[in-house]
Amino acid sequence: MTALVAVAHGSRDPRSAATVHALLDVVRALRPSLDVRASFLDLSAPRLGDVLHAVRGDGHRSTVVVPLLLGKAFHARVDVPGAVAEARLPSLDVTIADVLGPSPLLESAALRRLASIGVQSHDRTLGVVLAGAGSSHEPANAAVRSIAARWASGAGWAGVEAAFASMAAPDVPAAVERLKARGARRIAMASWFLAPGFLPDRVARLAETDLVAPPLGADPEVAELILHRYEAALAADLLTRSA
């Protein structure tokens, strides 16, 4: 069976890698027969190239690399293909799957994280900040803003604002001020991050609220989405070969 190699960004914060491993344990529980391996682009081990070499060394002839990234920004467009090319494994057929986002499964997981801290829909006193990393690639930021707009139209809160830790506007304090101007008396922060780390901690501090949802983490729907991306990549590869 074609191996699944998940690749996350990596972080100096050990909670990040631990969360990735926990998430992949959920994937393995959903598909026990599948060889699922973790890898990282930077700051954490093992690196993607090393894992691809190990996959080939264990006898696999093909693998699907699934980027554990929420948007198609620089890491997805440049770093992941670059790391695959740098591994130089012509005897291993490597297919790169699409990134995780956008997906209703991610939104469902993020809303469930909000509910876990006591946030309820149709609370007109509450404003929600949907906080993401931010990117120099504007379409990645636009995808987060689109989610915030969708939530704003249906959740019944005072408002929902996207905010970014870096590279894009608005930042968290600006988003909070916008929500307060709409009448929000309390602020909750939803997390558009896969795992804990420096940036999630930073936006949580800036929100100045006790209502901070945890990152998406080892969620069953996120695990299901990883398998969807894996299967879609396999199907697309098969179509390409049969064309």
N, C-alpha and C positions, 0 to 999 in steps of 0.2 A: 504494500500500500504506500502511496505517496506520502512522505512525511510532511508534517505541518511545523514550520519554524516561525514562531511568533517573534517579532522584533519590536522592542520598546525603545524609547529615547535613551533612558538611563539617567541616573541621578546619584549624587554623593550621599543623599539621604537614604539610609538602608531600608526605610519603610517603603520606598518606591519599588525596589526590586522584590521585596517580600510580597507586596501586593500583586505584582505581575505573576510571581510564582503561584500565589493562591488562586488567582484568576485562571491560570492554566490548569491547576488541579481540578477546577470545575469543568473545564473543557474535557479533560481526560475522563471525568466521571460521566459526562454525556456521551463520549465516544471512546470506550475502553480499548478498542482495537487499534486506535490511531496512535502513531508515534508523534507525540507533541513535545516540542522543545522550546525553551526560552532563549532569547538572545537580546543584545543591546547594541545600540549604535555608539554609545559613548558613556564614560563615567562609571559604568557597571560592567561586570563580567557575567557570563562569557560574551565576547563580541560576535557579531553576526558571521563574519568570515570564519572564525574558529568553529562555530556550530555547523556551518555548511560543510566544512572539511570533515567534521566528526560524522555527520549524516552520511557523507559519501564513504567514509571509512567503515561504517557499519553495514554497508551493502546496498544502501538505497541508490536508485538510479534517477529519481526525480523527487522534487520537494516543492512545496508552495510556501513562500514567505508571506506572512500576514502582518502588515504593519499595525502595531497597536497604537495608532495615531487617530485623533478625532477629526482631523481635517487634512486636506491635501495641500499642505504648505511646503516649505523648503525641505524639511526632513523627508517627506514622502516623495517629492519630485526629484530630489537630487541625492540626498544622503543614502537612502535605501538602495536605489539602483547602483550608486557608486560603490557601496560596500559589497554588493553582489558581484559587480564586475571586478573589483579588486581581489576577490577570493580566487579568481582564475581557475574555475573548475569546469572545463569543457566536457568532462565525462558525467557531470551532474546536470540534469535538466531542471533549471530553476525558473519557476513562474512567480511573479510578484502579484499578490492580490491587491484589491482596492483597500484603501484605509477604512476604518470603522465608521466614520461619520460622513455625511449625515445619515441617520437612521432612526425610525420610530422606536426601535429597541433601546437606543441610547437615551432618547428623551424619556421613555418610560422609566428607565433606571434612575435618571436624574430626578424625576418627580417623586419616585419612591424614596430616594434619599432625603428629599425635602419633607416628605410625610413622616419619615423616621425621627425628625427633630420636632415634630408637633405642628408643622405648617399644614393648614387646611385651606381648601379652595373656598371661594366666595367670602373671603375676609377682606372687606373694603378698607380696613385700617392698615393692611399689610402691603408693602412694596417689596418686590423680589428682584435681586440682582443676579443675573446669570453670568458668572465669572469664568472667563477662559484665559488661555495663555496670551493670545494675540499674535499676529503675524505680519510680516511685511508683504505677504501675499493677500491682497484685499479680498478675493473670493472666500478665503478661509474665515476671515472676520465676518463677512456678509452672511455666511451660513449660520454663525452663532446669533447674529442679529435677527435672522429670519425665525429662529427658534423662539427667541424672546418675544417677537411680535406675535407669533402663533399662540404662545402661552398667554400673552396679554389679552388676546381677543376671547379666550375661552375660560380662563381660570377664575375670574371674578375678583381678582386682587385690585388694589389701587393702581397698580402698574407693574410692568416688568421691563427692566433695562439690561441690555448686554453691557458688560464691562470687561476690560482686558488688563492683564498684569503688565504688559509691555507691548511696544511696537504699534499699538492702535489705540484709538480713542472711542468712547470715553474711558477714563480710568474709574476705579471703584468710587472714590469720593464724588466725582462728577455725576456718576449714575445715581448715587444715593441722594444727592441734592435734587436731581430731576424728579425722583420719586417723591421726595418730601414736598416739592412744589405741586405735585398732583394730589397731595393730601395724605400721603402715607405717614402714619404715626409710628409704625414699627417697620424694621427692615429685616428681611431674611436673605441669605445668600445661597443660591444654588451653585453647584460645582460642575463645570464643564472640563474636568480633569479626570484622567483615568486613575491616578494614584497620588498619594501624598508626596510632598516635596517642598522645595523652596518657594515656588510660585504660588501654589495653593495656600501655603502658610502666609505669604505676603498679602494676598488679596483678603484673606480672612481677617488679618489685623486691620487693614484699611477700612473694612466694612463697619468696624466698631459696633458689632452686634453679637449677641449670644446665639442667635439663630443662624448657625453656619452648617450647611449640609456637608457630609463627608464626600470625597471623590467617589466616582462610580465603582471602582474596586472590583472585588470578586463576586460580581452580580451574575446570576444565572442567565439573564437576557443578554448581557455583554458576552458571556461565554458562547451563547447560542449564535450571536452575531459573528463571532470569530469563525465558527464552523460554516456559517452562511458564506462568508467571504472566501474561505478555503474552497468550498464546493463550487462557487461561482467561477473562481479562477481555474479550477480543474475543467469545468464545462467549457469555458472560453478557449482553453488550450486545446481541448479535444476538437472543437469546431475549427480552430485554425489549422490543425493537422489534417483534418478531413476535407478542407476546402480545396 
